[in-house]
Amino acid sequence: MLVVGAGQMGGGIAQVVAASGRRVSLHDPYPGAVERGLAAIEKSLKRLAEKGGADPENTMDRIEPAPHLVAADLMIEAITEDAGAKEDVFRRADEVLPAEAVLASNTSSIPITSLAAVTTRPDRVVGMHFFNPVPVLKLVEVIRGLETSDETAAAIVRLAEELGKVPAEARDFPGFVSNRILMPFLNEAAYALMEGVAEPEAIDRIATLGFAHPLGPLALADLIGLDTCVAIMEVLHEGFGDPKFAPCPLLRQYVQAGRLGRKSGRGFYEYA
Ligand SMILES: NC(=O)c1ccc[n+]([C@@H]2O[C@H](COP(=O)([O-])OP(=O)(O)OC[C@H]3O[C@@H](n4cnc5c(N)ncnc54)[C@H](O)[C@@H]3O)[C@@H](O)[C@H]2O)c1
């Protein structure tokens, strides 16, 4: 299997795939990205091993850095949420991977149908949307593009189950199901902060203690990445043409300032 993108999601996906006993190639062209991804995987595996739930050495041995796209029976793409960049990966993967291979995207919002359209195998292109942190959260949203075959969707459902995950199938509409519901919630929390309705801690406490969410919306946005949240909201906004999905100006401003959340050390909160 080939995972493209070694950020928080690509690393997590490579980790669960390798932990299931499969070999995985991990590709990311940015200098140091694969090394950082591998270090994060190792740290996560050690943490899980302390709880008796991982085999760090053998799992790491099954992950091989790939300096470029390589042949595999399945690609899972997990690069930055940018339609042009993803289309470029799908175009190149279509040339490199065998004709029968499945090309999957972990995109949060970009239409699977448009990624499929740049390939010669739209029936074998599918959404395989994991949740963050991948080794912990069970859900995989499986998204069928317009041309995705039953066989392809069934293979991804089966793989998700073999990885110990629980699949939920959705059709290819903006934000699918998960982010169509989640992003307006996170965005409204950002508006509440921007308008001075409450401090971040109070906004998050209302969700954790009032709604029994494990994380409040601002802490969750920081975990997802504020750049990723804005990119997803832009796809929702454009896809539905509905102003309710427009990203809150405060979110945009934080992204402009480089406050991307946990991954940059600061978002709504500061991280050591
Ligand atoms: N963050 C989340 O909570 C979350 C959850 C589900 C899905 N997703 C989706 O997963 C994808 C990745 O998100 P992330 O949070 O891991 O982002 P991230 O910023 O942590 O990582 C993105 C990685 O992609 C790499 N990259 C950029 N362009 C590339 C290219 N052309 N080829 C190969 N690698 C490239 C970057 O070097 C970086 O390592 C996005 O599509 C996002 O919407 C994110």
The ligand as an SDF file (V2000), in Angstrom:
LIG
                    3D

 44 48  0  0  0  0  0  0  0  0999 V2000
   -6.5480   17.2160   10.3690 N   0  0  0  0  0  0  0  0  0  0  0  0
   -7.6270   16.4940   10.5050 C   0  0  0  0  0  0  0  0  0  0  0  0
   -8.2190   16.4130   11.5870 O   0  0  0  0  0  0  0  0  0  0  0  0
   -8.1620   15.7380    9.3230 C   0  0  0  0  0  0  0  0  0  0  0  0
   -9.1510   14.7520    9.5240 C   0  0  0  0  0  0  0  0  0  0  0  0
   -9.6150   14.0210    8.4330 C   0  0  0  0  0  0  0  0  0  0  0  0
   -9.1150   14.2870    7.1610 C   0  0  0  0  0  0  0  0  0  0  0  0
   -8.1740   15.2540    7.0000 N   0  0  0  0  0  0  0  0  0  0  0  0
   -7.6490   15.4920    5.6520 C   0  0  0  0  0  0  0  0  0  0  0  0
   -6.3850   14.8530    5.5570 O   0  0  0  0  0  0  0  0  0  0  0  0
   -5.5490   15.5670    4.6420 C   0  0  0  0  0  0  0  0  0  0  0  0
   -4.2380   15.9280    5.3180 C   0  0  0  0  0  0  0  0  0  0  0  0
   -4.4890   16.6780    6.4780 O   0  0  0  0  0  0  0  0  0  0  0  0
   -3.4280   16.7640    7.6550 P   0  0  0  0  0  0  0  0  0  0  0  0
   -4.1550   17.2720    8.8440 O   0  0  0  0  0  0  0  0  0  0  0  0
   -2.6490   15.4990    7.7360 O   0  0  0  0  0  0  0  0  0  0  0  0
   -2.4780   17.9530    7.1030 O   0  0  0  0  0  0  0  0  0  0  0  0
   -0.9530   18.2420    7.4730 P   0  0  0  0  0  0  0  0  0  0  0  0
   -0.7470   19.6790    7.1680 O   0  0  0  0  0  0  0  0  0  0  0  0
   -0.6170   17.7160    8.8240 O   0  0  0  0  0  0  0  0  0  0  0  0
   -0.1430   17.3370    6.4230 O   0  0  0  0  0  0  0  0  0  0  0  0
   -0.1970   17.5060    5.0410 C   0  0  0  0  0  0  0  0  0  0  0  0
    1.0410   16.8450    4.4490 C   0  0  0  0  0  0  0  0  0  0  0  0
    0.8990   16.8120    3.0300 O   0  0  0  0  0  0  0  0  0  0  0  0
    2.1830   17.0350    2.4830 C   0  0  0  0  0  0  0  0  0  0  0  0
    2.0070   17.4340    1.0970 N   0  0  0  0  0  0  0  0  0  0  0  0
    1.6040   18.6270    0.6100 C   0  0  0  0  0  0  0  0  0  0  0  0
    1.5630   18.5700   -0.7420 N   0  0  0  0  0  0  0  0  0  0  0  0
    1.9500   17.3170   -1.0940 C   0  0  0  0  0  0  0  0  0  0  0  0
    2.0860   16.6370   -2.3410 C   0  0  0  0  0  0  0  0  0  0  0  0
    1.8450   17.2680   -3.4860 N   0  0  0  0  0  0  0  0  0  0  0  0
    2.4910   15.3380   -2.3260 N   0  0  0  0  0  0  0  0  0  0  0  0
    2.7150   14.6890   -1.1630 C   0  0  0  0  0  0  0  0  0  0  0  0
    2.6070   15.2930    0.0470 N   0  0  0  0  0  0  0  0  0  0  0  0
    2.2270   16.5910    0.0780 C   0  0  0  0  0  0  0  0  0  0  0  0
    2.8140   18.0800    3.3840 C   0  0  0  0  0  0  0  0  0  0  0  0
    4.2200   18.0640    3.2650 O   0  0  0  0  0  0  0  0  0  0  0  0
    2.3350   17.5880    4.7590 C   0  0  0  0  0  0  0  0  0  0  0  0
    3.2860   16.6940    5.3220 O   0  0  0  0  0  0  0  0  0  0  0  0
   -6.3680   16.7730    4.1730 C   0  0  0  0  0  0  0  0  0  0  0  0
   -7.0190   16.4230    2.9750 O   0  0  0  0  0  0  0  0  0  0  0  0
   -7.3780   16.9420    5.2860 C   0  0  0  0  0  0  0  0  0  0  0  0
   -8.5600   17.5850    4.8690 O   0  0  0  0  0  0  0  0  0  0  0  0
   -7.6670   15.9790    8.0530 C   0  0  0  0  0  0  0  0  0  0  0  0
  1  2  1  0
  2  3  2  0
  2  4  1  0
  4  5  1  0
  4 44  2  0
  5  6  2  0
  6  7  1  0
  7  8  2  0
  8  9  1  0
  8 44  1  0
  9 10  1  0
  9 42  1  0
 10 11  1  0
 11 12  1  0
 11 40  1  0
 12 13  1  0
 13 14  1  0
 14 15  2  0
 14 16  1  0
 14 17  1  0
 17 18  1  0
 18 19  2  0
 18 20  1  0
 18 21  1  0
 21 22  1  0
 22 23  1  0
 23 24  1  0
 23 38  1  0
 24 25  1  0
 25 26  1  0
 25 36  1  0
 26 27  1  0
 26 35  1  0
 27 28  2  0
 28 29  1  0
 29 30  1  0
 29 35  2  0
 30 31  1  0
 30 32  2  0
 32 33  1  0
 33 34  2  0
 34 35  1  0
 36 37  1  0
 36 38  1  0
 38 39  1  0
 40 41  1  0
 40 42  1  0
 42 43  1  0
M  CHG  2   8   1  16  -1
M  END
$$$$
